């Protein structure tokens, strides 16, 4: 009988509902949702499929244990009681890759890392009857978070963060991560049958993510995962089947209209290179064009974009003109919708219109707003 894990996936704060829907859509039951984290149940196949298909998660972890600890001796004892031999083989390389503490009595990340590692070593020394671990096998990194004295220990199945799809080697000055771009697209009602334009496309993240969604390309198809080497927990056949399933589900010949523009010719070339690595070159139209030249003859399209924020002092003076031009061009696009993420407080002022909705989202440590100007739905096609 397959072992059932409780898994959890961190995401950007404010985007938990998007990730929750993704988890449900790939077939797994949600156990709980916390700020920046979604928990769900699944077996070894779920570990592989979640890593392969989740577009908005940062990584996938096995929830090893949760308990309360207010002293380092208590932390040590509770960690030492965990059956680590069920997860880490005798030759496994294990360490605490990250420790965080919020509003807790145990607040030193380095001490937390040291105590947890020591407790695991003591447990495995007794179980495997060894005094020294060469750690020549696969990697088993752990993440420990303590929130209000509740300790959560997760075994990282992903390795390099899931936003590293494998296609983006060149980026613009202020890139948006692939996971955040995908989440923002999924917050809109855009479908592949509707036009999508990004007039500040930079290295192409929005348009490439949209094309991958349209073609049903799994975000993890072109990369590997750390748990792919965990033969003790996930058989190779499970990973082989997961990759094969993802390849079979690609539909690259789908009919869609996705366009990206940028004023910087070099960065447009970078976007083309990134699109080629993602396998979506033929689905995109990428062009060097200023936002003041934005136009389209068709109706009911979408602008989804990440315009300049002016984080550099010398760029701030250009922002009013940029946002004013965006607002003017949007006003001339009959029945279109506009969605943009920015930290520029005067964005709406210069666009010339208040959004229908706005949502606070953290882009890294930067607080931004996702402004949503929603156009009408196209009329239903008569049969």
TAZI-V999228 format. One record per residue. RES is the residue in three letters. OMEGA is omega in radians with two decimals (NA if undefined). NEAR is the number of other ideal C-beta (glycine too) atoms within 12 Angstrom. Layout:
BEGIN
((RES OMEGA NEAR) (RES OMEGA NEAR))
END
This chain:
BEGIN
((UNK -3.10 5) (UNK 3.10 15) (UNK 3.09 21) (UNK 3.11 19) (UNK 2.79 32) (UNK -3.12 31) (UNK 2.97 44) (UNK -3.09 45) (UNK 3.04 47) (UNK 3.09 36) (UNK 3.08 40) (UNK 3.07 43) (UNK 3.14 26) (UNK -3.09 26) (UNK -3.11 40) (UNK -3.10 29) (UNK 3.11 22) (UNK 3.13 34) (UNK 3.12 44) (UNK 3.13 30) (UNK 3.10 24) (UNK -3.13 35) (UNK 3.12 36) (UNK -3.10 22) (UNK 3.10 20) (UNK 2.90 36) (UNK -3.08 18) (UNK -3.05 32) (UNK 3.09 19) (UNK 3.07 27) (UNK 3.03 23) (UNK 3.11 20) (UNK 3.07 23) (UNK 3.08 25) (UNK 3.08 18) (UNK -3.05 26) (UNK 3.10 36) (UNK 3.14 39) (UNK 3.10 33) (UNK -3.10 37) (UNK 3.07 25) (UNK -3.14 36) (UNK -3.13 25) (UNK 3.10 31) (UNK 3.12 30) (UNK 3.09 35) (UNK -3.12 46) (UNK -3.08 40) (UNK 3.10 37) (UNK 3.08 46) (UNK -3.10 47) (UNK -2.90 40) (UNK -3.07 39) (UNK -3.09 48) (UNK -2.98 42) (UNK 3.13 43) (UNK 3.09 44) (UNK 3.10 39) (UNK 3.10 39) (UNK -3.11 47) (UNK 2.97 42) (UNK 3.13 43) (UNK -3.07 37) (UNK -3.09 37) (UNK 2.99 31) (UNK -3.12 27) (UNK 3.11 22) (UNK 3.07 19) (UNK -3.14 33) (UNK 3.06 19) (UNK -3.14 18) (UNK 3.09 26) (UNK 3.10 15) (UNK 3.10 21) (UNK -3.14 39) (UNK -3.07 26) (UNK -3.11 20) (UNK 3.12 31) (UNK -3.13 38) (UNK 3.13 27) (UNK -3.10 20) (UNK -3.14 31) (UNK -3.05 17) (UNK 3.12 33) (UNK 3.08 22) (UNK -3.08 21) (UNK -3.02 35) (UNK 3.11 34) (UNK -3.06 27) (UNK -3.14 23) (UNK -3.09 21) (UNK 3.07 34) (UNK -3.06 23) (UNK 3.11 37) (UNK 3.07 25) (UNK -3.05 33) (UNK 3.14 29) (UNK 3.04 26) (UNK 3.10 31) (UNK 3.13 27) (UNK 3.14 27) (UNK 3.07 20) (UNK -3.09 13) (UNK -3.13 26) (UNK 3.05 22) (UNK -2.96 36) (UNK -3.11 19) (UNK -3.12 18) (UNK -3.10 22) (UNK 3.10 18) (UNK 3.11 22) (UNK 3.12 34) (UNK -3.09 31) (UNK -3.10 22) (UNK -3.12 32) (UNK 3.13 44) (UNK -3.12 33) (UNK -3.13 24) (UNK 3.12 34) (UNK 3.13 42) (UNK -3.12 28) (UNK 3.11 23) (UNK -3.06 28) (UNK 3.05 32) (UNK -3.12 19) (UNK -3.09 17) (UNK -3.09 21) (UNK 3.14 21) (UNK 3.14 11) (UNK 3.08 19) (UNK -3.09 11) (UNK 3.13 13) (UNK -3.12 27) (UNK 3.10 13) (UNK -3.13 22) (UNK -3.09 12) (UNK -3.10 18) (UNK 3.14 27) (UNK 3.10 27) (UNK -3.12 40) (UNK -3.13 36) (UNK 3.05 38) (UNK -3.12 37) (UNK 3.04 45) (UNK 3.10 37) (UNK -3.13 36) (UNK -3.10 23) (UNK 3.09 19) (UNK 3.07 23) (UNK -3.09 24) (UNK 3.02 41) (UNK 3.10 39) (UNK -3.12 43) (UNK 3.06 37) (UNK -3.03 44) (UNK -3.12 38) (UNK -2.95 46) (UNK -3.00 40) (UNK 3.09 28) (UNK -3.03 22) (UNK -3.09 32) (UNK 3.10 41) (UNK 3.07 35) (UNK -3.10 24) (UNK -3.11 38) (UNK -3.12 25) (UNK -3.00 35) (UNK 3.08 34) (UNK 3.10 18) (UNK -3.09 24) (UNK 3.07 28) (UNK -3.09 30) (UNK -3.09 22) (UNK -3.06 27) (UNK 3.01 30) (UNK -3.10 43) (UNK -3.13 36) (UNK -3.13 41) (UNK 3.13 39) (UNK 3.11 39) (UNK 3.14 47) (UNK -3.13 42) (UNK -3.13 44) (UNK 3.07 42) (UNK -3.10 41) (UNK 3.04 34) (UNK 3.13 32) (UNK 3.07 36) (UNK -3.12 20) (UNK 3.01 38) (UNK -3.05 24) (UNK 3.10 25) (UNK -3.11 20) (UNK 3.12 30) (UNK 3.04 33) (UNK 3.12 44) (UNK 2.97 42) (UNK -3.09 48) (UNK 3.05 44) (UNK -2.88 43) (UNK -3.13 48) (UNK -3.12 36) (UNK 2.95 40) (UNK -2.98 51) (UNK -3.13 48) (UNK -3.04 51) (UNK 3.10 51) (UNK 3.10 48) (UNK 3.11 45) (UNK 3.13 45) (UNK 3.12 46) (UNK 3.07 46) (UNK -3.10 38) (UNK -3.12 33) (UNK -3.12 31) (UNK 3.07 27) (UNK 3.12 35) (UNK -3.10 37) (UNK -3.12 47) (UNK -3.01 44) (UNK -3.04 32) (UNK -3.14 27) (UNK 3.08 27) (UNK -3.11 23) (UNK -3.07 38) (UNK -3.10 35) (UNK 3.03 42) (UNK 3.13 30) (UNK -3.12 23) (UNK -3.11 35) (UNK 3.13 18) (UNK -3.08 23) (UNK -3.06 33) (UNK -3.12 36) (UNK 3.14 22) (UNK -3.13 18) (UNK 3.12 15) (UNK 3.12 28) (UNK 3.12 30) (UNK 3.14 17) (UNK -3.12 19) (UNK 3.10 33) (UNK -3.13 27) (UNK 3.10 18) (UNK -3.12 23) (UNK 3.12 28) (UNK -3.10 20) (UNK -3.06 14) (UNK 3.10 21) (UNK 3.08 26) (UNK -3.00 22) (UNK -3.09 23) (UNK 3.14 13) (UNK -3.09 23) (UNK -3.13 16) (UNK -3.11 30) (UNK -3.11 27) (UNK -3.03 42) (UNK 3.09 35) (UNK 3.12 47) (UNK 3.01 38) (UNK -3.12 38) (UNK -3.10 26) (UNK -3.08 26) (UNK -3.12 16) (UNK -3.11 18) (UNK 3.04 29) (UNK 3.08 33) (UNK 3.08 22) (UNK 3.10 31) (UNK 3.11 44) (UNK 3.11 30) (UNK 3.11 22) (UNK 3.13 39) (UNK 3.11 39) (UNK 3.13 24) (UNK 3.11 25) (UNK 3.13 39) (UNK -3.07 27) (UNK -3.09 40) (UNK -3.06 24) (UNK 3.14 20) (UNK -3.00 35) (UNK 2.93 37) (UNK -3.11 28) (UNK -3.01 37) (UNK 3.01 26) (UNK -3.08 22) (UNK 3.09 26) (UNK -3.14 21) (UNK -3.14 34) (UNK 3.11 20) (UNK -3.13 19) (UNK 3.08 34) (UNK 3.07 24) (UNK -3.09 27) (UNK -3.06 12) (UNK -3.11 19) (UNK 3.01 19) (UNK 3.09 26) (UNK -3.13 36) (UNK 2.86 44) (UNK 3.05 48) (UNK -2.92 45) (UNK 3.13 46) (UNK -3.07 45) (UNK 3.12 46) (UNK 3.12 35) (UNK -3.06 33) (UNK 3.11 26) (UNK 3.04 19) (UNK -3.05 13) (UNK -3.06 9) (UNK -3.13 11) (UNK -3.04 18) (UNK -3.08 19) (UNK -3.14 12) (UNK -2.99 21) (UNK 3.13 29) (UNK -3.12 22) (UNK -3.13 21) (UNK -3.10 33) (UNK 3.08 36) (UNK 3.12 24) (UNK 3.10 28) (UNK 3.13 43) (UNK -3.13 33) (UNK -3.14 22) (UNK 3.10 31) (UNK -3.14 38) (UNK -3.13 21) (UNK 3.13 21) (UNK -3.04 27) (UNK 3.02 17) (UNK 3.12 23) (UNK 3.04 35) (UNK -3.14 35) (UNK 3.08 46) (UNK 3.13 42) (UNK 3.07 44) (UNK -3.11 45) (UNK 3.01 39) (UNK -3.11 29) (UNK -3.02 31) (UNK -3.11 19) (UNK -3.08 22) (UNK -3.08 35) (UNK 3.13 26) (UNK -3.08 17) (UNK 3.00 26) (UNK 3.05 32) (UNK -3.10 22) (UNK 3.07 23) (UNK -3.11 15) (UNK 3.03 25) (UNK 3.10 18) (UNK 2.91 18) (UNK -3.00 25) (UNK 3.10 27) (UNK -3.13 19) (UNK 3.08 36) (UNK 3.04 23) (UNK -2.94 31) (UNK 3.10 20) (UNK -3.07 10) (UNK 3.08 23) (UNK -3.13 20) (UNK 3.05 31) (UNK 3.04 29) (UNK -3.09 38) (UNK -3.03 42) (UNK 3.07 28) (UNK -2.96 32) (UNK 3.07 23) (UNK -3.14 27) (UNK 3.04 15) (UNK 3.07 18) (UNK 3.12 20) (UNK 3.14 9) (UNK 3.13 6) (UNK 3.10 7) (UNK -3.11 4) (UNK NA 3))
END
